[in-house]
Amino acid sequence: MIQHGVFAVSNFAVTTASATSANEARARALALYRQFQKSVPEMMKLHEINMPTSAIRAKIREEFERHRNVEKLEVRDILYAKGQMEYQEVMNVWKQNNHIMNYFAKEEAPPKPTTFLDKFYEGRS
């Protein structure tokens, strides 16, 4: 087993399983959400993220809220598996900082020029 930091790489690996009910799928999603939220300080340290903790926690919540109204269990299972993979990639530092910062690109990007002159000044015609 390969060691990375304090955790073994396989510690974050989770076998995929289908939820048998909506309540089970909800419980798994909440557990994953809590796991992400508890790991924010460590994520910030691992990836040297220079942002407020509250901004990162809010972004995590936003990502989970986007899928709140999904009702099909099959889709929930896929979202859960993707979330687990995302968590593993972040915590094992398999993602680079730019991958993580892409989540915040909308908030930090300057507004796009709309008028002809603004586009011209930006170099886009």
C-alpha positions, 0 to 999 in steps of 0.5 A: 500500500502506497502512503501519501501524507497521513493516509494510505491512498486506498483509504479514500477508495470506496466500492460502488454500490447502488442505493436500495431506497431514496432514503439510503441515497440521501444518507450517502449524499449527506455523509459525502457532503459532511466528509467534504466539509470536514476536509476543507482545512486539509484541502486548503493546506494540501493545495495551498489555496489562498481563499476564505474557508467560508468561500470553499464551504459555500462552493461545496454546498452549491455543488451539492445543491445543484443536484438536490432535486434528482429523483432517479436512484440510478442518477443519484448513484452515479452522482455519488460515485463521481463525488467520491472520485472527486473527493479521492482525487482532491485528497490524494493531490491527484488534482492540480490547483488549477483544477480546483480553482476552475470551480471558482472561475465564474466568481473571480472572472471579470465581466465579459465585454458586451459592447463593440468598443469594450470587445475591441479594447479587450482585443476581441472583435 
